[in-house]
Amino acid sequence: MKNNLLPVAKEGWNYLIFSVAALLLFTLLDLDFLQFIAFLTTLFFLFVFRNPERQNMLYQENSVVSPVDGKVVSIEELDSKESYAYKIEVESNYLNVSLLRAPFTSLLKDISIYRGARLSSIYPLSKDINENVELIFVDKKSSNKIKVTHILKQSFKAIDIDIIKAQNILQGSRYGFMLNGVTALYVPSNFRLNISVGNELAASESLIGYFTTESKIENTNSEI
């Protein structure tokens, strides 16, 4: 994972270079309409690939922050037989900052990436065939874990993940980019939620909740 402190995320550099080059070309050729379109395109890329600095919030130990900007659209209690007790869905769109950030200081235990379709979330099939990423973050001290999935919606940009398996990551650190998608957080039973449906979240700044105790059923060799 490489930190990028520039105002534009590195995932958007190629798009910006292309749009600026087109703007210069159309300006030299005195093609006013195309020049205007290229100018608007450049502004659009500057907006969707913006990379603002976020304040490191001083939450207590065992806190979990949002990995994405977006709106909480559902909180679901899962079957008691599942490894996780709650599923929280956060929907992001083109107006949100698209950088992905670590929910808590942890080790990335597992990651899987599927390059699929990019259907709108209104289609039920989108959850099965759309491009998606699944990550498991684990606290090495307490064995508490959270599963995070990112499912892409209609987007011209693929999901980028800039972290590898077994890598340590600090809470709030950037680990990827998703433009227009749905993020689901799966949390265990020893987790106290601090959000409700309809809340607007900011990555690394909005508190999702806390682990209340150490995980009693998980260890480093447990099955996910």
C-alpha positions as CSV (number, residue, x, y, z in Angstrom):
1,M,0.0,0.0,0.0
2,K,1.4,3.3,-1.1
3,N,0.2,6.5,0.5
4,N,-1.0,9.2,-1.9
5,L,-1.3,12.6,-0.4
6,L,-2.0,14.5,-3.7
7,P,-5.5,16.1,-4.1
8,V,-6.3,13.7,-6.9
9,A,-6.3,9.9,-6.3
10,K,-3.7,8.1,-8.4
11,E,-6.4,5.9,-9.9
12,G,-7.6,9.0,-11.8
13,W,-4.3,10.3,-13.2
14,N,-4.6,8.5,-16.5
15,Y,-8.1,9.9,-17.0
16,L,-7.0,13.4,-16.2
17,I,-4.0,13.3,-18.5
18,F,-6.2,12.2,-21.4
19,S,-8.9,14.9,-20.7
20,V,-6.3,17.6,-20.3
21,A,-4.5,16.5,-23.5
22,A,-7.8,16.6,-25.4
23,L,-8.6,20.0,-24.0
24,L,-5.3,21.4,-25.2
25,L,-5.7,19.8,-28.6
26,F,-9.2,21.1,-29.2
27,T,-8.0,24.6,-28.0
28,L,-5.2,24.6,-30.5
29,L,-7.6,23.5,-33.3
30,D,-10.1,26.1,-32.2
31,L,-12.9,23.5,-31.9
32,D,-15.0,25.4,-29.3
33,F,-17.7,22.8,-28.7
34,L,-15.2,19.9,-28.2
35,Q,-13.0,22.2,-26.1
36,F,-16.0,22.8,-23.8
37,I,-16.8,19.1,-23.6
38,A,-13.2,18.3,-22.7
39,F,-13.2,21.1,-20.1
40,L,-16.3,19.6,-18.5
41,T,-14.8,16.1,-18.6
42,T,-11.7,17.4,-16.8
43,L,-13.8,19.0,-14.1
44,F,-15.8,15.7,-13.8
45,F,-12.6,13.6,-13.3
46,L,-11.2,16.1,-10.8
47,F,-14.4,15.8,-8.8
48,V,-14.9,12.0,-8.8
49,F,-11.2,11.2,-8.2
50,R,-10.7,13.8,-5.4
51,N,-8.6,12.7,-2.6
52,P,-9.3,14.8,0.5
53,E,-7.4,14.4,3.8
54,R,-9.4,13.0,6.6
55,Q,-9.0,13.8,10.3
56,N,-7.8,10.9,12.4
57,M,-10.6,10.6,15.0
58,L,-9.5,9.8,18.6
59,Y,-12.0,7.0,19.3
60,Q,-11.4,4.5,22.1
61,E,-9.7,1.2,21.6
62,N,-11.7,-1.5,19.7
63,S,-13.5,1.2,17.6
64,V,-14.5,0.6,14.0
65,V,-15.0,3.4,11.5
66,S,-16.7,3.4,8.1
67,P,-14.5,2.2,5.2
68,V,-16.5,4.3,2.7
69,D,-18.5,7.4,2.2
70,G,-22.2,6.8,1.7
71,K,-25.6,6.3,3.2
72,V,-26.6,3.4,5.5
73,V,-29.4,1.6,3.6
74,S,-29.9,-1.4,5.7
75,I,-28.9,-3.1,9.0
76,E,-29.8,-6.8,9.0
77,E,-29.6,-9.3,11.9
78,L,-28.1,-12.6,10.6
79,D,-29.0,-16.1,11.5
80,S,-27.4,-17.3,14.7
81,K,-25.6,-20.1,12.8
82,E,-23.6,-17.5,10.8
83,S,-20.1,-16.4,11.8
84,Y,-21.3,-12.8,11.9
85,A,-24.3,-11.4,13.7
86,Y,-25.1,-8.2,11.7
87,K,-24.8,-7.1,8.1
88,I,-24.6,-3.3,7.5
89,E,-25.0,-2.0,3.9
90,V,-23.7,1.4,2.8
91,E,-24.5,2.7,-0.6
92,S,-22.1,5.1,-2.3
93,N,-22.6,7.2,-5.5
94,Y,-20.7,9.6,-7.8
95,L,-21.1,12.4,-5.3
96,N,-19.2,10.6,-2.6
97,V,-15.5,10.4,-2.1
98,S,-14.5,7.0,-3.5
99,L,-11.4,6.2,-1.5
100,L,-11.6,3.0,0.6
101,R,-10.2,3.2,4.2
102,A,-9.4,0.5,6.8
103,P,-12.2,0.2,9.4
104,F,-9.8,-0.6,12.3
105,T,-6.1,-1.3,12.9
106,S,-5.8,-4.9,11.7
107,L,-4.3,-7.6,9.6
108,L,-5.8,-8.4,6.2
109,K,-6.4,-12.1,6.7
110,D,-8.0,-12.8,3.3
111,I,-9.0,-11.1,0.1
112,S,-10.8,-12.2,-3.0
113,I,-11.5,-10.2,-6.1
114,Y,-14.1,-11.1,-8.8
115,R,-14.2,-9.1,-12.1
116,G,-17.7,-9.2,-13.2
117,A,-20.6,-7.1,-14.6
118,R,-21.6,-3.6,-13.6
119,L,-25.3,-3.7,-13.4
120,S,-27.5,-1.2,-11.5
121,S,-28.3,-2.3,-7.9
122,I,-32.0,-2.3,-8.9
123,Y,-31.5,-5.7,-10.6
124,P,-31.5,-8.6,-8.1
125,L,-28.9,-10.4,-10.2
126,S,-26.4,-7.6,-9.7
127,K,-25.4,-8.9,-6.2
128,D,-24.4,-12.3,-7.8
129,I,-22.6,-11.2,-11.1
130,N,-21.3,-7.7,-10.5
131,E,-17.6,-7.0,-9.9
132,N,-16.9,-7.4,-6.2
133,V,-14.2,-7.7,-3.6
134,E,-14.3,-9.4,-0.2
135,L,-11.8,-8.6,2.5
136,I,-11.4,-10.1,6.1
137,F,-9.8,-7.7,8.6
138,V,-8.6,-9.3,11.9
139,D,-7.3,-7.8,15.1
140,K,-4.3,-9.9,16.0
141,K,-4.5,-9.1,19.7
142,S,-8.2,-10.0,20.3
143,S,-9.0,-12.1,17.2
144,N,-12.0,-9.9,16.5
145,K,-12.7,-9.8,12.8
146,I,-14.9,-8.0,10.3
147,K,-15.7,-9.0,6.7
148,V,-16.1,-6.1,4.2
149,T,-17.5,-6.6,0.7
150,H,-17.5,-4.0,-2.0
151,I,-19.9,-4.5,-5.0
152,L,-19.6,-2.2,-8.0
153,K,-22.7,-0.7,-9.6
154,Q,-22.7,1.2,-12.9
155,S,-19.2,2.6,-13.2
156,F,-16.6,3.3,-15.9
157,K,-13.8,2.4,-13.3
158,A,-13.0,-1.0,-11.9
159,I,-12.5,-1.5,-8.2
160,D,-8.9,-1.0,-7.2
161,I,-7.4,-2.6,-4.1
162,D,-3.9,-1.5,-3.0
163,I,-3.3,-4.0,-0.2
164,I,-2.2,-7.6,-0.1
165,K,-3.0,-10.6,2.1
166,A,-1.2,-10.7,5.5
167,Q,-0.5,-7.0,5.4
168,N,-1.0,-4.8,8.5
169,I,-3.0,-1.7,8.0
170,L,-3.8,1.2,10.4
171,Q,-7.3,2.5,11.0
172,G,-8.3,5.1,8.4
173,S,-5.5,4.2,6.0
174,R,-6.4,4.2,2.3
175,Y,-6.5,0.7,0.8
176,G,-8.4,1.1,-2.5
177,F,-10.9,2.9,-4.7
178,M,-14.5,2.1,-5.7
179,L,-16.6,4.6,-7.7
180,N,-20.3,4.0,-7.3
181,G,-21.0,0.8,-5.3
182,V,-22.5,-0.9,-2.3
183,T,-20.4,-1.8,0.7
184,A,-21.4,-4.4,3.3
185,L,-19.8,-4.9,6.7
186,Y,-20.3,-8.1,8.5
187,V,-19.7,-7.8,12.3
188,P,-19.8,-10.4,15.1
189,S,-22.1,-10.7,18.1
190,N,-19.7,-9.0,20.4
191,F,-20.1,-5.7,18.5
192,R,-22.1,-2.7,19.6
193,L,-23.5,-0.6,16.7
194,N,-23.4,3.2,16.8
195,I,-25.3,3.9,13.6
196,S,-28.9,3.5,12.2
197,V,-30.5,3.3,8.8
198,G,-30.4,6.6,6.9
199,N,-27.1,7.9,8.5
200,E,-24.6,9.5,6.1
201,L,-21.1,8.2,6.7
202,A,-17.7,9.6,6.0
203,A,-14.8,7.1,5.5
204,S,-12.4,7.0,8.5
205,E,-14.4,9.7,10.4
206,S,-17.8,8.1,11.1
207,L,-18.0,5.6,13.9
208,I,-19.7,2.3,13.1
209,G,-19.4,0.9,16.6
210,Y,-17.1,-1.0,19.0
211,F,-16.1,-4.5,19.8
212,T,-17.3,-5.0,23.4
213,T,-15.2,-8.0,24.3
214,E,-12.6,-10.3,22.8
215,S,-13.9,-12.8,20.3
216,K,-14.6,-16.1,22.1
217,I,-15.1,-18.3,19.1
218,E,-12.4,-17.0,16.8
219,N,-8.7,-17.8,16.7
220,T,-6.0,-17.5,14.0
221,N,-6.8,-21.0,12.7
222,S,-10.6,-20.7,12.7
223,E,-12.6,-21.1,9.5
224,I,-14.0,-17.9,7.9
